[in-house]
Amino acid sequence: GFPFDRLVLPVAENAGALEGLGRLCSIMLTLNLLLFLFNLLPLPPMDGAAILAGLSRTARNLRERFNEIPMAGLLGLLIAIALFRRIFWHVYDPVVQFLWR
């Protein structure tokens, strides 16, 4: 994959502080993309589960039953973390390629 701290680069050759600012912006962009994608996973307690529940009655019923279980949010979070590792790079690389065209 593309180095996540090099998405935003200064134009000047002797950038100095601008290079550090470019790296900071690159890392912030990557973290925002990461959190955006992670939050869209359709597992409670992520927002993706609420979106899916708004679109489907079956998903709404499943989400309501899932919310009744005390540790369900933690279970959903652990499953989301395991799934996210497989999904992130498939989305991150095209976004980076789009930004660098």
ChimeraX attribute file (.defattr): number of C-alpha atoms within 10 A of each C-alpha:
attribute: neighborCount
match mode: 1-to-1
recipient: residues
	/A:1	8
	/A:2	11
	/A:3	9
	/A:4	17
	/A:5	17
	/A:6	15
	/A:7	19
	/A:8	20
	/A:9	16
	/A:10	16
	/A:11	10
	/A:12	9
	/A:13	7
	/A:14	9
	/A:15	13
	/A:16	10
	/A:17	9
	/A:18	15
	/A:19	18
	/A:20	15
	/A:21	15
	/A:22	19
	/A:23	18
	/A:24	16
	/A:25	17
	/A:26	19
	/A:27	18
	/A:28	14
	/A:29	15
	/A:30	18
	/A:31	13
	/A:32	12
	/A:33	16
	/A:34	16
	/A:35	10
	/A:36	12
	/A:37	16
	/A:38	22
	/A:39	18
	/A:40	16
	/A:41	24
	/A:42	19
	/A:43	23
	/A:44	22
	/A:45	20
	/A:46	17
	/A:47	16
	/A:48	17
	/A:49	21
	/A:50	18
	/A:51	15
	/A:52	18
	/A:53	18
	/A:54	12
	/A:55	11
	/A:56	11
	/A:57	11
	/A:58	12
	/A:59	17
	/A:60	17
	/A:61	12
	/A:62	13
	/A:63	19
	/A:64	13
	/A:65	11
	/A:66	17
	/A:67	14
	/A:68	10
	/A:69	9
	/A:70	9
	/A:71	10
	/A:72	16
	/A:73	17
	/A:74	12
	/A:75	14
	/A:76	19
	/A:77	17
	/A:78	13
	/A:79	14
	/A:80	20
	/A:81	13
	/A:82	11
	/A:83	13
	/A:84	16
	/A:85	11
	/A:86	9
	/A:87	13
	/A:88	14
	/A:89	14
	/A:90	11
	/A:91	12
	/A:92	18
	/A:93	14
	/A:94	11
	/A:95	13
	/A:96	16
	/A:97	11
	/A:98	9
	/A:99	10
	/A:100	9
	/A:101	5
